């Protein structure tokens, strides 16, 4: 091939890379230059070096994270014969119901519950190893200690929200803020739900529930985890991500491209000494600090759990336990980590059904690491409810937070609803809050909203400082791509260099993963990227408040231009909602008249009225009242109304 032709250098470079004898030199003059063909070769090389599908025998495939494995010495299962969801105490009171089970066995149908007891003999020669329990039932699951304490959720999906590992042995050498030493023989229980993160549909994520799905127990074993490989993987992924996602005209992007390709040359997957050498080399690159004028991204762990959507209310209770126990487990290992969570009703459910877990959450709240925000009973629809319902959302939400945690929330937290009434700023201020976070409007179909940070003014002139995270999602992966997009998209950078990024998997995804926390550690202060600081929503808004007067003011409704049919779908819910709103108003009026006219002789039914209001407020969740839910949720809602 002629080297003078357009494709000559490209093809020669490609052939040299494919040759097993060729070693890429970081000093090659064209690596990192603004030549798209050659840059493509270099970046493609980086991408394939962490592929789980191509050349996995010589690259940093995740398949190498685990080395040795061991099957359980005992695996027992108890399948609940009806659609009930028994508690730990109910499920384990008669162990004779547990029968021998095996890997490969299927469990179902949809929405049923299956309890397992798993026991292992810990190998003596694994004494100084980090060991994980790996469980994959193609579904959501929750690990319990033998005394009934929920400790971590698991998710057997094949997507990016997969969470199949639970740490059972953690040596001091791991570098994490915790040590776990297992007994020679140990066991625990696993509660398996016959549903995935997004219900029981198949194919597209938003799919109707299938009544007869079966879920296979694909993996149940102990595995030795390679912490050195893990650390090398995220060092490399971060530098590689900078090379692949930053503007290639940025000098730092070219430096990242050179550094990552040089690391490929250093690494021999069969020689652990080269791993240490590569980590030292990559660390030198990552530890070059960013400047004071660089953007600052306030990174907040988040797990948006729809109170009902593609699953019923009863399953949401377990989703909360799975997700929140997982995040408490991660807090023990990553001392810098903070997690925000909204919706008072979900806290109330955990308090009722998982009191030990709620006690742990309360301690983490005192430490300001588990962060209640939102101030409402649920993340409600803001189009259909009447004004009194809106007020009650704040009343009962803030009352719960005050009674259980000793404070009112500071931020109205509503990332996922289908439009925002102009009466909200007034209610927010009257509810002891002055900040508002949402996300959905950034998804507008036609008119792109012009700001990410602004002051929202309501009908009466009330104003709240508002922020839309510029990554345009509340489920960020906390990778280089997320950080670059967050920085690039921010429409108000000229006023403030601060923005917020919410990272973690929602619904059944369980919140942030440990790889997200590893990425953020590496991007905390790295030249070329915005500074990524684990922060709190309040810290972010207080910083933004200093420049409040400079932000634009948006007056009136925030109209959402995407989800359609929410005023008409499942009209029966709309009908019952309005009837109940009217009945409750009349009941309170008549009960008040009766109380005062009887001079205290009539006992005002405050408890009964509050319970009735909370049922109506629950059904005003933003996927229930609008009708954007599966039919089984509609059936649950109608029962509550009746």
C-alpha positions as CSV (number, residue, x, y, z in Angstrom):
1,X,0.0,0.0,0.0
2,X,1.4,3.4,-0.9
3,X,2.1,5.5,2.2
4,X,1.3,8.5,0.1
5,X,-2.3,7.5,-0.5
6,X,-5.1,8.7,1.8
7,X,-5.6,5.2,3.3
8,X,-2.0,4.2,3.3
9,X,-1.0,5.3,6.9
10,X,-4.3,4.1,8.2
11,X,-4.0,0.6,6.8
12,X,-0.3,0.2,7.8
13,X,-1.1,1.4,11.3
14,X,-4.0,-1.1,11.6
15,X,-1.9,-4.0,10.3
16,X,0.9,-3.2,12.7
17,X,-1.5,-3.1,15.6
18,X,-3.0,-6.4,14.6
19,X,0.5,-7.9,14.4
20,X,1.2,-9.8,17.7
21,X,4.9,-8.7,17.5
22,X,4.1,-5.0,17.3
23,X,4.4,-2.8,20.4
24,X,2.9,0.6,20.2
25,X,5.3,3.4,21.1
26,X,4.0,6.4,23.0
27,X,6.5,8.5,21.2
28,X,5.1,7.8,17.7
29,X,4.6,11.3,16.3
30,X,1.1,10.8,15.0
31,X,-0.5,9.4,18.2
32,X,-2.9,12.0,19.5
33,X,-2.6,14.3,16.5
34,X,-5.7,15.8,14.9
35,X,-5.8,13.1,12.3
36,X,-9.2,11.3,12.6
37,X,-8.2,8.1,10.9
38,X,-5.2,7.5,13.1
39,X,-7.0,8.7,16.2
40,X,-9.7,6.2,15.4
41,X,-7.1,3.4,15.4
42,X,-5.7,4.5,18.7
43,X,-9.0,5.0,20.5
44,X,-10.4,1.7,19.1
45,X,-7.4,0.0,20.5
46,X,-8.2,1.4,24.0
47,X,-11.8,0.4,23.7
48,X,-11.0,-3.2,22.8
49,X,-8.4,-3.4,25.6
50,X,-11.3,-3.5,28.1
51,X,-13.8,-5.4,25.9
52,X,-15.6,-8.4,27.5
53,X,-16.2,-9.9,24.0
54,X,-13.0,-9.4,22.0
55,X,-9.5,-10.7,22.7
56,X,-10.3,-11.4,26.3
57,X,-7.3,-13.7,26.7
58,X,-4.9,-10.7,26.4
59,X,-6.9,-7.6,27.6
60,X,-8.4,-6.2,30.8
61,X,-11.7,-8.1,30.4
62,X,-13.8,-8.1,33.6
63,X,-13.8,-11.9,33.3
64,X,-10.4,-11.7,35.0
65,X,-11.8,-10.0,38.1
66,X,-12.3,-13.4,39.7
67,X,-9.9,-16.3,39.9
68,X,-10.8,-19.3,42.1
69,X,-14.4,-20.4,42.9
70,X,-16.3,-22.7,45.2
71,X,-19.8,-24.1,45.2
72,X,-22.0,-24.0,48.4
73,X,-21.9,-26.9,50.7
74,X,-25.7,-26.4,51.2
75,X,-28.3,-24.8,49.0
76,X,-32.0,-25.0,50.2
77,X,-35.0,-23.2,48.7
78,X,-38.6,-22.5,49.9
79,X,-41.0,-21.4,47.2
80,X,-44.0,-19.4,48.5
81,X,-47.0,-21.0,46.9
82,X,-49.1,-17.9,46.5
83,X,-48.4,-14.3,45.5
84,X,-47.7,-13.2,49.1
85,X,-44.4,-11.7,50.2
86,X,-43.7,-13.2,53.6
87,X,-41.2,-11.4,56.0
88,X,-37.9,-13.0,57.1
89,X,-39.5,-14.3,60.3
90,X,-42.5,-15.7,58.5
91,X,-40.4,-17.4,55.9
92,X,-37.8,-19.0,58.2
93,X,-40.0,-20.1,61.1
94,X,-40.3,-23.6,59.7
95,X,-37.0,-24.7,58.0
96,X,-38.7,-28.0,57.1
97,X,-40.3,-26.1,54.2
98,X,-36.8,-25.5,52.7
99,X,-35.9,-28.2,50.1
100,X,-32.7,-29.0,48.3
101,X,-32.1,-26.8,45.3
102,X,-29.4,-26.5,42.6
103,X,-27.9,-24.1,40.2
104,X,-29.7,-24.1,36.8
105,X,-33.1,-24.6,38.5
106,X,-35.9,-22.3,37.4
107,X,-38.2,-20.4,39.8
108,X,-41.5,-18.6,39.1
109,X,-44.0,-17.6,37.9
110,X,-43.9,-13.8,37.8
111,X,-44.2,-11.9,41.1
112,X,-43.8,-15.0,43.3
113,X,-41.2,-15.1,46.2
114,X,-38.5,-17.7,46.8
115,X,-36.4,-18.0,49.9
116,X,-32.9,-19.7,49.9
117,X,-30.5,-20.7,52.6
118,X,-26.9,-20.9,51.4
119,X,-24.0,-22.3,53.4
120,X,-20.3,-22.4,52.6
121,X,-17.1,-23.9,54.1
122,X,-14.5,-21.3,53.8
123,X,-11.2,-22.7,52.3
124,X,-8.2,-22.4,54.6
125,X,-5.9,-21.2,51.7
126,X,-8.3,-18.3,51.1
127,X,-7.5,-16.8,54.5
128,X,-5.8,-13.7,53.1
129,X,-8.0,-13.3,50.0
130,X,-10.9,-11.0,49.2
131,X,-13.9,-13.3,48.6
132,X,-17.3,-12.4,47.1
133,X,-20.5,-14.4,47.1
134,X,-21.9,-14.3,43.6
135,X,-25.6,-14.8,43.0
136,X,-27.4,-14.5,39.7
137,X,-31.1,-15.5,39.6
138,X,-31.9,-13.2,36.6
139,X,-33.9,-11.2,39.1
140,X,-33.9,-8.9,42.1
141,X,-32.8,-10.5,45.4
142,X,-31.9,-9.5,49.0
143,X,-29.2,-11.0,51.2
144,X,-30.0,-11.5,54.9
145,X,-27.8,-12.5,57.8
146,X,-28.9,-15.6,59.7
147,X,-30.5,-13.3,62.4
148,X,-32.7,-11.6,59.8
149,X,-30.8,-8.3,59.1
150,X,-31.0,-7.3,55.4
151,X,-27.5,-6.4,54.2
152,X,-27.4,-6.0,50.5
153,X,-29.6,-6.1,47.4
154,X,-28.6,-8.1,44.3
155,X,-29.6,-7.7,40.7
156,X,-29.0,-10.5,38.1
157,X,-29.6,-8.5,35.0
158,X,-27.1,-8.5,32.1
159,X,-27.2,-4.7,31.8
160,X,-25.1,-2.0,33.3
161,X,-27.1,-2.2,36.6
162,X,-26.0,-5.8,37.2
163,X,-25.0,-6.3,40.9
164,X,-24.3,-9.9,41.5
165,X,-21.5,-9.7,44.2
166,X,-21.7,-9.6,48.0
167,X,-18.4,-9.3,49.9
168,X,-18.0,-12.0,52.5
169,X,-14.2,-11.7,53.2
170,X,-12.3,-8.4,53.0
171,X,-8.6,-8.3,54.2
172,X,-7.1,-5.2,55.5
173,X,-4.9,-5.0,52.4
174,X,-8.0,-4.2,50.2
175,X,-7.5,-0.5,51.0
176,X,-11.2,-0.1,51.8
177,X,-12.4,1.3,55.1
178,X,-13.6,-2.1,56.4
179,X,-12.3,-5.6,57.3
180,X,-14.5,-8.7,57.1
181,X,-13.2,-12.1,58.5
182,X,-15.6,-15.0,57.8
183,X,-16.1,-18.0,60.0
184,X,-14.8,-21.4,58.8
185,X,-18.5,-22.3,58.0
186,X,-21.0,-19.6,57.4
187,X,-24.4,-19.1,55.8
188,X,-27.1,-16.6,55.0
189,X,-30.5,-16.3,53.5
190,X,-31.4,-14.9,50.1
191,X,-34.9,-13.6,49.3
192,X,-35.5,-13.9,45.5
193,X,-38.3,-11.9,43.8
194,X,-39.5,-13.4,40.5
195,X,-39.2,-10.1,38.7
196,X,-36.5,-7.9,37.2
197,X,-35.6,-4.3,37.9
198,X,-38.3,-3.2,35.5
199,X,-41.0,-5.7,36.2
200,X,-41.7,-8.9,34.4
201,X,-42.0,-7.7,30.8
202,X,-39.7,-8.9,28.1
203,X,-38.0,-7.1,25.2
204,X,-38.4,-3.4,25.6
205,X,-37.9,-1.9,29.1
206,X,-41.3,-0.4,29.2
207,X,-43.3,-3.6,28.5
208,X,-46.5,-5.1,30.0
209,X,-46.1,-7.6,32.7
210,X,-45.9,-11.3,31.7
211,X,-47.8,-13.5,34.2
212,X,-45.8,-16.7,33.7
213,X,-42.1,-15.7,33.5
214,X,-39.5,-18.1,34.9
215,X,-36.2,-17.1,36.4
216,X,-33.1,-19.3,36.4
217,X,-30.6,-19.5,39.2
218,X,-27.6,-19.1,37.0
219,X,-24.8,-18.6,39.6
220,X,-24.4,-19.3,43.3
221,X,-20.8,-19.6,44.5
222,X,-17.9,-18.0,46.2
223,X,-15.2,-16.4,44.1
224,X,-11.8,-14.9,44.9
225,X,-11.7,-11.3,43.9
226,X,-8.5,-9.7,42.4
227,X,-8.4,-6.2,44.0
228,X,-5.2,-5.3,42.1
229,X,-6.8,-6.1,38.8
230,X,-9.9,-4.1,39.8
231,X,-7.8,-1.0,40.7
232,X,-5.8,-1.3,37.4
233,X,-9.0,-1.6,35.4
234,X,-10.5,1.7,36.8
235,X,-7.2,3.5,36.5
236,X,-7.0,2.5,32.8
237,X,-10.7,3.1,32.2
238,X,-10.5,6.7,33.5
239,X,-7.5,7.7,31.3
240,X,-8.9,5.8,28.3
241,X,-12.3,7.6,28.9
242,X,-10.6,10.9,28.8
243,X,-8.9,10.1,25.5
244,X,-12.2,8.9,24.0
245,X,-14.6,11.5,25.3
246,X,-12.8,14.8,25.6
247,X,-12.5,17.2,22.6
248,X,-9.6,15.9,20.6
249,X,-8.4,19.5,20.1
250,X,-7.8,19.6,23.8
251,X,-4.2,19.0,24.6
252,X,-5.1,17.0,27.6
253,X,-7.1,14.6,25.4
254,X,-4.0,14.0,23.3
255,X,-1.9,13.4,26.4
256,X,-4.6,10.9,27.7
257,X,-4.5,9.1,24.4
258,X,-0.7,8.8,24.6
259,X,-0.8,7.7,28.2
260,X,-3.5,5.1,27.8
261,X,-1.8,3.5,24.8
262,X,1.5,3.5,26.6
263,X,-0.2,1.6,29.5
264,X,-1.4,-1.0,27.0
265,X,2.2,-1.5,26.0
266,X,3.2,-1.9,29.7
267,X,0.5,-4.3,30.7
268,X,1.0,-8.1,30.3
269,X,-2.1,-9.8,31.7
270,X,0.0,-12.8,32.6
271,X,2.6,-10.7,34.6
272,X,1.3,-9.0,37.7
273,X,4.5,-7.0,38.1
274,X,3.5,-5.1,34.9
275,X,0.2,-4.2,36.6
276,X,1.9,-2.4,39.4
277,X,4.1,-0.6,36.9
278,X,1.1,0.4,34.8
279,X,-0.7,1.7,37.9
280,X,2.2,3.8,38.9
281,X,2.4,5.2,35.3
282,X,-1.3,6.0,35.1
283,X,-1.4,7.4,38.7
284,X,1.2,10.0,37.7
285,X,-1.1,11.1,34.8
286,X,-4.3,11.1,37.0
287,X,-2.6,13.1,39.9
288,X,-1.9,16.2,37.7
289,X,-4.3,18.7,39.3
290,X,-6.9,20.9,37.6
291,X,-6.9,24.7,37.9
292,X,-8.9,26.8,40.2
293,X,-11.1,28.1,37.4
294,X,-12.2,24.6,36.4
295,X,-15.9,23.6,36.8
296,X,-16.9,21.9,40.0
297,X,-19.4,19.0,39.8
298,X,-21.2,18.1,43.1
299,X,-21.6,14.4,42.8
300,X,-24.5,12.9,44.8
301,X,-25.4,9.2,45.0
302,X,-29.0,8.7,44.1
303,X,-31.6,5.9,43.5
304,X,-34.8,7.1,42.1
305,X,-37.4,4.4,43.1
306,X,-40.8,4.8,41.4
307,X,-43.3,4.1,44.2
308,X,-45.2,2.1,41.6
309,X,-44.8,1.8,37.9
310,X,-44.0,-1.5,36.2
311,X,-44.5,-3.2,39.5
312,X,-47.1,-2.9,42.4
313,X,-46.7,-1.0,45.7
314,X,-45.9,-4.2,47.6
315,X,-42.8,-4.8,45.4
316,X,-41.6,-1.2,45.9
317,X,-41.3,-1.9,49.7
318,X,-38.7,-4.6,48.9
319,X,-37.0,-2.5,46.3
320,X,-36.4,0.2,49.0
321,X,-34.9,-2.4,51.3
322,X,-32.6,-3.9,48.6
323,X,-31.4,-0.5,47.4
324,X,-30.9,1.2,50.8
325,X,-29.2,-1.7,52.5
326,X,-26.8,-1.8,49.6
327,X,-25.9,1.9,50.0
328,X,-25.3,1.5,53.7
329,X,-22.9,-1.4,53.0
330,X,-21.0,0.8,50.6
331,X,-20.8,3.7,53.1
332,X,-18.9,1.4,55.4
333,X,-16.3,0.9,52.7
334,X,-16.1,4.3,51.2
335,X,-16.1,6.9,54.0
336,X,-16.5,9.9,51.6
337,X,-19.7,8.5,50.1
338,X,-23.1,10.2,50.5
339,X,-26.5,9.1,49.3
340,X,-29.7,11.2,48.8
341,X,-33.2,9.7,48.9
342,X,-36.7,11.3,48.8
343,X,-40.4,10.3,49.4
344,X,-41.5,10.0,53.0
345,X,-43.8,7.1,52.2
346,X,-40.9,4.9,51.3
347,X,-39.1,5.7,54.6
348,X,-42.3,4.9,56.4
349,X,-42.6,1.5,54.7
350,X,-39.0,0.7,55.6
351,X,-39.7,1.7,59.2
352,X,-42.7,-0.6,59.3
353,X,-41.3,-3.6,57.5
354,X,-37.6,-3.4,58.1
355,X,-37.1,-1.7,61.5
356,X,-33.5,-2.8,61.9
357,X,-32.7,-1.3,58.5
358,X,-34.5,1.9,59.4
359,X,-32.5,2.2,62.6
360,X,-29.3,2.0,60.5
361,X,-30.6,4.6,58.2
362,X,-31.4,6.9,61.1
363,X,-27.8,6.6,62.3
364,X,-26.5,7.4,58.8
365,X,-28.8,10.4,58.7
366,X,-27.3,11.7,61.9
367,X,-23.8,11.3,60.3
368,X,-25.1,13.4,57.3
369,X,-24.3,10.6,54.9
370,X,-27.8,9.2,54.2
371,X,-29.6,12.4,53.1
372,X,-33.4,12.6,53.2
373,X,-34.7,15.3,50.8
374,X,-37.9,16.1,49.0
375,X,-40.3,17.2,51.7
376,X,-43.4,15.4,50.2
377,X,-45.2,12.2,50.9
378,X,-44.5,10.9,47.3
379,X,-43.0,12.4,44.2
380,X,-46.4,13.4,43.0
381,X,-48.0,14.3,39.7
382,X,-48.2,18.1,39.6
383,X,-50.9,18.6,36.9
384,X,-54.1,16.8,38.1
385,X,-54.2,17.1,42.0
386,X,-56.0,20.0,43.4
387,X,-54.3,22.7,45.5
388,X,-55.2,21.1,48.9
389,X,-53.7,17.8,47.8
390,X,-50.5,19.6,46.9
391,X,-50.4,21.2,50.3
392,X,-51.0,17.8,52.0
393,X,-48.1,16.3,50.1
394,X,-45.8,18.8,51.8
395,X,-47.6,18.7,55.1
396,X,-47.4,15.0,55.7
397,X,-44.0,14.6,54.0
398,X,-42.3,17.3,56.1
399,X,-44.1,16.2,59.2
400,X,-42.7,12.7,58.8
401,X,-39.1,13.9,58.3
402,X,-39.4,16.2,61.3
403,X,-40.8,13.6,63.6
404,X,-38.4,10.8,62.6
405,X,-35.1,12.7,61.8
406,X,-35.5,15.9,63.7
407,X,-35.5,18.3,60.7
408,X,-37.4,19.6,57.7
409,X,-36.1,18.9,54.3
410,X,-34.4,21.9,52.6
411,X,-35.0,20.9,49.0
412,X,-38.1,20.1,47.0
413,X,-36.9,17.0,45.2
414,X,-38.9,15.9,42.1
415,X,-36.7,14.7,39.3
416,X,-39.2,12.6,37.4
417,X,-42.7,14.0,36.9
418,X,-44.6,15.2,33.9
419,X,-44.8,19.0,34.3
420,X,-44.9,21.5,37.2
421,X,-47.8,23.7,38.3
422,X,-47.2,27.4,38.8
423,X,-48.6,27.2,42.3
424,X,-45.6,25.0,43.5
425,X,-43.1,27.8,44.4
426,X,-45.5,29.2,46.9
427,X,-46.1,25.8,48.5
428,X,-42.4,25.1,48.6
429,X,-41.6,28.3,50.5
430,X,-44.5,27.7,52.9
431,X,-43.1,24.2,53.6
432,X,-39.7,25.5,54.9
433,X,-37.9,24.9,51.7
434,X,-36.4,27.4,49.2
435,X,-34.6,25.1,46.6
436,X,-36.0,22.9,43.9
437,X,-34.3,20.1,41.9
438,X,-35.8,18.4,38.9
439,X,-34.7,16.8,35.7
440,X,-37.5,15.9,33.4
441,X,-37.9,19.2,31.6
442,X,-34.5,18.7,30.0
443,X,-36.2,16.0,28.0
444,X,-38.6,18.4,26.2
445,X,-39.4,17.2,22.7
446,X,-39.7,20.5,20.9
447,X,-38.7,23.5,22.9
448,X,-35.4,23.0,24.7
449,X,-35.5,24.6,28.1
450,X,-33.0,27.5,28.1
451,X,-31.4,27.0,31.6
452,X,-30.0,24.5,34.0
453,X,-29.9,26.9,36.9
454,X,-32.5,29.6,37.3
455,X,-35.0,31.2,39.7
456,X,-38.6,29.9,39.4
457,X,-41.3,32.3,40.2
458,X,-44.9,31.2,41.0
459,X,-48.3,32.8,40.7
460,X,-48.0,34.9,43.8
461,X,-44.4,36.0,43.2
462,X,-42.8,33.3,45.4
463,X,-39.4,32.3,44.1
464,X,-37.3,29.2,44.5
465,X,-33.7,28.6,43.3
466,X,-33.9,25.7,40.8
467,X,-31.4,23.3,39.2
468,X,-31.6,20.8,36.4
469,X,-28.4,18.6,36.5
470,X,-26.8,19.3,33.1
471,X,-26.1,15.6,32.4
472,X,-29.8,15.5,31.6
473,X,-30.4,12.4,33.6
474,X,-30.8,11.4,37.3
475,X,-29.1,8.0,36.6
476,X,-25.5,8.9,35.7
477,X,-22.9,6.3,35.4
478,X,-20.3,8.6,37.0
479,X,-17.8,7.9,34.2
480,X,-15.8,10.3,32.1
481,X,-18.5,10.6,29.5
482,X,-21.0,11.8,32.2
483,X,-18.6,14.3,33.5
484,X,-17.7,15.7,30.1
485,X,-21.4,15.9,29.1
486,X,-22.3,17.6,32.4
487,X,-19.7,20.2,31.9
488,X,-20.4,20.7,28.2
489,X,-24.2,20.9,28.5
490,X,-24.3,23.4,31.4
491,X,-26.1,26.5,30.0
492,X,-25.3,28.7,32.9
493,X,-21.5,28.1,33.3
494,X,-20.9,31.8,32.7
495,X,-22.7,32.6,36.0
496,X,-21.5,29.7,38.1
497,X,-19.0,26.9,37.6
498,X,-20.9,24.6,39.9
499,X,-23.4,22.0,38.9
500,X,-24.8,18.8,40.3
501,X,-24.6,15.2,39.0
502,X,-26.9,12.4,40.3
503,X,-25.3,9.0,39.9
504,X,-26.7,5.6,40.4
505,X,-29.2,3.1,39.1
506,X,-32.9,3.7,39.9
507,X,-35.9,1.5,40.5
508,X,-34.5,-2.0,41.0
509,X,-31.0,-1.1,40.0
510,X,-30.0,-0.5,43.6
511,X,-28.4,2.9,43.4
512,X,-24.7,3.6,42.8
513,X,-22.3,0.7,42.2
514,X,-18.8,0.5,43.6
515,X,-17.2,1.1,40.2
516,X,-18.9,4.5,40.2
517,X,-17.3,5.4,43.5
518,X,-13.9,4.2,42.1
519,X,-14.3,6.4,39.0
520,X,-15.1,9.4,41.1
521,X,-12.1,8.9,43.3
522,X,-9.9,9.1,40.2
523,X,-11.7,12.1,38.8
524,X,-11.7,14.1,42.1
525,X,-9.1,16.5,40.9
526,X,-7.6,15.5,37.5
527,X,-6.3,18.0,35.0
528,X,-8.6,18.2,32.0
529,X,-11.8,17.3,33.8
530,X,-14.2,19.2,36.0
531,X,-13.5,18.6,39.7
532,X,-15.8,15.8,40.9
533,X,-16.6,16.3,44.6
534,X,-18.8,13.9,46.6
535,X,-21.1,16.5,48.0
536,X,-24.6,17.1,49.3
537,X,-27.5,18.8,47.6
538,X,-27.7,21.4,50.3
539,X,-24.0,22.3,49.9
540,X,-24.5,22.7,46.2
541,X,-27.5,25.0,46.5
542,X,-25.9,27.1,49.2
543,X,-23.0,27.7,46.9
544,X,-25.4,28.6,44.1
545,X,-27.4,30.9,46.4
546,X,-24.4,33.2,46.5
547,X,-25.1,34.2,42.9
548,X,-28.9,33.9,43.0
549,X,-29.4,37.5,41.8
550,X,-27.5,36.8,38.6
551,X,-29.7,33.8,37.4
552,X,-32.6,34.3,35.0
553,X,-36.1,34.2,36.4
554,X,-38.7,31.9,34.9
555,X,-42.3,32.9,35.7
556,X,-45.2,30.5,35.7
557,X,-45.8,26.9,34.7
558,X,-42.9,24.5,33.8
559,X,-44.6,22.6,30.9
560,X,-43.2,19.2,29.9
561,X,-43.3,18.4,26.2
562,X,-42.9,14.6,26.1
563,X,-45.2,12.2,28.0
564,X,-48.6,12.4,26.4
565,X,-52.1,11.1,27.4
566,X,-51.5,11.6,31.2
567,X,-54.8,13.5,31.5
568,X,-56.9,10.7,30.0
569,X,-55.2,7.3,30.4
570,X,-56.9,5.1,33.0
571,X,-59.7,7.7,33.6
572,X,-61.1,5.7,36.5
573,X,-58.1,6.8,38.6
574,X,-58.7,10.4,37.7
575,X,-62.4,10.1,38.6
576,X,-61.8,8.4,42.0
577,X,-59.0,10.9,42.8
578,X,-61.3,13.9,42.4
579,X,-64.2,12.3,44.2
580,X,-61.9,11.5,47.2
581,X,-60.4,15.0,47.2
582,X,-64.0,16.4,47.4
583,X,-65.1,13.9,50.0
584,X,-62.1,14.6,52.3
585,X,-62.7,18.3,52.1
586,X,-66.3,17.9,53.0
587,X,-65.5,15.4,55.8
588,X,-63.0,17.8,57.4
589,X,-65.4,20.7,57.1
590,X,-68.3,18.8,58.7
591,X,-66.1,17.2,61.4
592,X,-64.8,20.6,62.3
593,X,-68.3,22.0,62.6
594,X,-69.3,19.0,64.7
595,X,-66.3,19.5,67.0
596,X,-66.8,23.2,67.7
597,X,-70.6,23.1,67.9
598,X,-70.4,20.2,70.5
599,X,-68.0,22.3,72.6
600,X,-65.5,19.4,72.5
601,X,-68.0,16.6,73.0
602,X,-67.3,15.3,69.5
603,X,-63.9,13.5,69.0
604,X,-62.5,14.8,65.8
605,X,-61.3,11.8,63.7
606,X,-57.9,13.1,62.9
607,X,-56.2,9.7,62.7
608,X,-58.8,8.3,60.3
609,X,-58.7,11.4,58.1
610,X,-54.9,11.4,57.9
611,X,-54.9,7.7,56.9
612,X,-57.5,8.5,54.2
613,X,-55.4,11.4,52.9
614,X,-52.3,9.3,52.8
615,X,-54.0,6.8,50.6
616,X,-55.1,9.5,48.2
617,X,-51.6,11.1,48.2
618,X,-50.0,7.7,47.5
619,X,-52.1,7.3,44.4
620,X,-51.1,10.7,43.3
621,X,-47.6,9.3,42.6
622,X,-46.4,10.5,39.1
623,X,-46.8,7.1,37.4
624,X,-50.1,6.2,39.1
625,X,-52.5,9.1,38.8
626,X,-51.3,9.9,35.2
627,X,-51.9,6.3,34.3
628,X,-48.4,5.5,33.1
629,X,-48.3,2.2,35.0
630,X,-49.1,-1.5,34.5
631,X,-52.7,-2.6,35.1
632,X,-51.9,-4.3,38.4
633,X,-51.0,-0.9,39.8
634,X,-54.4,0.5,38.6
635,X,-56.1,-2.4,40.5
636,X,-54.2,-1.6,43.7
637,X,-55.1,2.1,43.3
638,X,-58.8,1.4,42.9
639,X,-58.8,-0.8,46.0
640,X,-57.3,2.1,48.0
641,X,-59.8,4.5,46.7
642,X,-62.8,2.3,47.5
